[in-house]
Amino acid sequence: MKRVVCDTNIYISAFIFPGGRADQVLELARQGFIELYISHFILGEFRRVLREKFGLGESRIEELVERIKQIATIVQPRITISVIREKEDDNRILECAVAAQAHYLVTGDTKHIQPLQEYQGIKICSPTEFLQMWSMSG
C-alpha cells in the first residue's frame, strides 16, 4: 500500500472545497486505498490557518482535526531538514514525509515544495498528478 503525506494546503482545500482534487486524495485514505501520515506540525499549521485565514471557531477546528486523525497516522519526525531556504516551515512537511517513509508527498505548493519533484525517493506531486498516477496504477 502506498504511503502518502499531504501538505497542510491539501487538508485546507479538501475541507473548504469538498469534492475537489484535494478531497479526492483524502477520500482514497478514507476508503483504505492509501496509508495517510501526518505530523503534529502539520496539524498545528492546519489549526492556525483555519483560525486565522478562515475565522473558524475552536470547536469546528477540533472537529476537522478529529476527522483527519481518523484517517491519518501521526508520525514524529526525528531528523531536521533544511533544503528549502525560502520557507522554513516547508522543511517540516519534508521531515514528516521522511519520517513516514512516504512514497508520495502531495502538495499544492508550486513555489517551494513541488519544484523539488523528488526528495530522498519520495515523489512530490500535485493532487491532480497524484490522482492521475493513482488511476494509472489501478
Contacts in CASP RR format, 6 or more apart in sequence:
PFRMAT RR
TARGET T0000
AUTHOR 0000-0000-0000
METHOD contacts of the structure
MODEL  1
MKRVVCDTNIYISAFIFPGGRADQVLELARQGFIELYISHFILGEFRRVL
REKFGLGESRIEELVERIKQIATIVQPRITISVIREKEDDNRILECAVAA
QAHYLVTGDTKHIQPLQEYQGIKICSPTEFLQMWSMSG
1 32 0 8 1.000
1 33 0 8 1.000
1 34 0 8 1.000
1 35 0 8 1.000
2 34 0 8 1.000
2 35 0 8 1.000
2 103 0 8 1.000
2 104 0 8 1.000
3 34 0 8 1.000
3 35 0 8 1.000
3 37 0 8 1.000
3 100 0 8 1.000
3 101 0 8 1.000
3 102 0 8 1.000
3 103 0 8 1.000
3 104 0 8 1.000
4 25 0 8 1.000
4 28 0 8 1.000
4 29 0 8 1.000
4 34 0 8 1.000
4 35 0 8 1.000
4 36 0 8 1.000
4 37 0 8 1.000
4 102 0 8 1.000
4 103 0 8 1.000
4 104 0 8 1.000
4 105 0 8 1.000
4 106 0 8 1.000
4 130 0 8 1.000
5 36 0 8 1.000
5 37 0 8 1.000
5 38 0 8 1.000
5 93 0 8 1.000
5 96 0 8 1.000
5 97 0 8 1.000
5 100 0 8 1.000
5 102 0 8 1.000
5 104 0 8 1.000
5 105 0 8 1.000
5 106 0 8 1.000
5 122 0 8 1.000
6 22 0 8 1.000
6 25 0 8 1.000
6 26 0 8 1.000
6 36 0 8 1.000
6 38 0 8 1.000
6 42 0 8 1.000
6 105 0 8 1.000
6 106 0 8 1.000
6 107 0 8 1.000
7 42 0 8 1.000
7 93 0 8 1.000
7 105 0 8 1.000
7 106 0 8 1.000
7 107 0 8 1.000
7 108 0 8 1.000
7 109 0 8 1.000
7 113 0 8 1.000
8 42 0 8 1.000
8 45 0 8 1.000
8 46 0 8 1.000
8 49 0 8 1.000
8 93 0 8 1.000
9 22 0 8 1.000
9 107 0 8 1.000
9 108 0 8 1.000
9 109 0 8 1.000
10 22 0 8 1.000
10 25 0 8 1.000
10 26 0 8 1.000
10 106 0 8 1.000
10 107 0 8 1.000
10 108 0 8 1.000
10 127 0 8 1.000
11 22 0 8 1.000
11 26 0 8 1.000
11 42 0 8 1.000
11 46 0 8 1.000
11 64 0 8 1.000
11 68 0 8 1.000
12 22 0 8 1.000
12 46 0 8 1.000
12 49 0 8 1.000
12 50 0 8 1.000
12 54 0 8 1.000
13 20 0 8 1.000
13 21 0 8 1.000
13 22 0 8 1.000
13 23 0 8 1.000
13 108 0 8 1.000
13 127 0 8 1.000
14 20 0 8 1.000
14 22 0 8 1.000
14 23 0 8 1.000
14 25 0 8 1.000
14 26 0 8 1.000
15 23 0 8 1.000
15 50 0 8 1.000
15 64 0 8 1.000
16 54 0 8 1.000
17 23 0 8 1.000
19 27 0 8 1.000
21 126 0 8 1.000
21 127 0 8 1.000
21 128 0 8 1.000
21 131 0 8 1.000
22 108 0 8 1.000
22 127 0 8 1.000
24 127 0 8 1.000
24 131 0 8 1.000
25 106 0 8 1.000
25 127 0 8 1.000
25 130 0 8 1.000
25 131 0 8 1.000
26 36 0 8 1.000
26 71 0 8 1.000
28 34 0 8 1.000
28 134 0 8 1.000
29 35 0 8 1.000
29 36 0 8 1.000
29 71 0 8 1.000
29 72 0 8 1.000
30 71 0 8 1.000
33 134 0 8 1.000
34 134 0 8 1.000
35 73 0 8 1.000
36 71 0 8 1.000
36 72 0 8 1.000
36 73 0 8 1.000
37 72 0 8 1.000
37 73 0 8 1.000
37 74 0 8 1.000
37 75 0 8 1.000
37 96 0 8 1.000
37 97 0 8 1.000
37 99 0 8 1.000
37 100 0 8 1.000
37 102 0 8 1.000
38 68 0 8 1.000
38 72 0 8 1.000
38 73 0 8 1.000
38 74 0 8 1.000
38 75 0 8 1.000
38 96 0 8 1.000
39 74 0 8 1.000
39 75 0 8 1.000
39 76 0 8 1.000
39 77 0 8 1.000
39 92 0 8 1.000
39 95 0 8 1.000
39 96 0 8 1.000
39 99 0 8 1.000
40 74 0 8 1.000
40 76 0 8 1.000
41 77 0 8 1.000
41 89 0 8 1.000
41 92 0 8 1.000
41 93 0 8 1.000
41 95 0 8 1.000
41 96 0 8 1.000
42 92 0 8 1.000
42 93 0 8 1.000
42 96 0 8 1.000
43 65 0 8 1.000
43 68 0 8 1.000
43 74 0 8 1.000
45 89 0 8 1.000
45 92 0 8 1.000
46 64 0 8 1.000
46 65 0 8 1.000
46 68 0 8 1.000
47 61 0 8 1.000
47 65 0 8 1.000
50 56 0 8 1.000
50 57 0 8 1.000
50 60 0 8 1.000
50 61 0 8 1.000
50 64 0 8 1.000
51 57 0 8 1.000
51 58 0 8 1.000
51 61 0 8 1.000
56 64 0 8 1.000
73 100 0 8 1.000
75 96 0 8 1.000
75 99 0 8 1.000
75 100 0 8 1.000
76 99 0 8 1.000
77 92 0 8 1.000
77 95 0 8 1.000
77 96 0 8 1.000
77 98 0 8 1.000
77 99 0 8 1.000
78 99 0 8 1.000
79 95 0 8 1.000
79 98 0 8 1.000
79 99 0 8 1.000
80 91 0 8 1.000
80 95 0 8 1.000
81 91 0 8 1.000
81 94 0 8 1.000
81 95 0 8 1.000
81 98 0 8 1.000
82 88 0 8 1.000
82 91 0 8 1.000
83 91 0 8 1.000
83 94 0 8 1.000
83 116 0 8 1.000
83 119 0 8 1.000
84 90 0 8 1.000
84 91 0 8 1.000
84 94 0 8 1.000
84 112 0 8 1.000
84 113 0 8 1.000
84 116 0 8 1.000
86 111 0 8 1.000
86 112 0 8 1.000
87 111 0 8 1.000
87 112 0 8 1.000
90 109 0 8 1.000
90 112 0 8 1.000
90 113 0 8 1.000
93 105 0 8 1.000
93 107 0 8 1.000
93 113 0 8 1.000
94 105 0 8 1.000
94 113 0 8 1.000
94 119 0 8 1.000
94 122 0 8 1.000
96 102 0 8 1.000
97 105 0 8 1.000
97 119 0 8 1.000
97 122 0 8 1.000
98 119 0 8 1.000
98 120 0 8 1.000
98 122 0 8 1.000
102 122 0 8 1.000
103 122 0 8 1.000
103 123 0 8 1.000
104 122 0 8 1.000
104 123 0 8 1.000
104 124 0 8 1.000
104 125 0 8 1.000
104 130 0 8 1.000
104 133 0 8 1.000
105 113 0 8 1.000
105 119 0 8 1.000
105 122 0 8 1.000
105 123 0 8 1.000
105 124 0 8 1.000
105 125 0 8 1.000
106 125 0 8 1.000
106 126 0 8 1.000
106 127 0 8 1.000
106 130 0 8 1.000
107 113 0 8 1.000
107 114 0 8 1.000
107 124 0 8 1.000
107 125 0 8 1.000
107 126 0 8 1.000
108 114 0 8 1.000
108 126 0 8 1.000
108 127 0 8 1.000
110 126 0 8 1.000
113 124 0 8 1.000
114 124 0 8 1.000
114 125 0 8 1.000
114 126 0 8 1.000
116 124 0 8 1.000
117 123 0 8 1.000
117 124 0 8 1.000
118 124 0 8 1.000
123 133 0 8 1.000
125 133 0 8 1.000
END
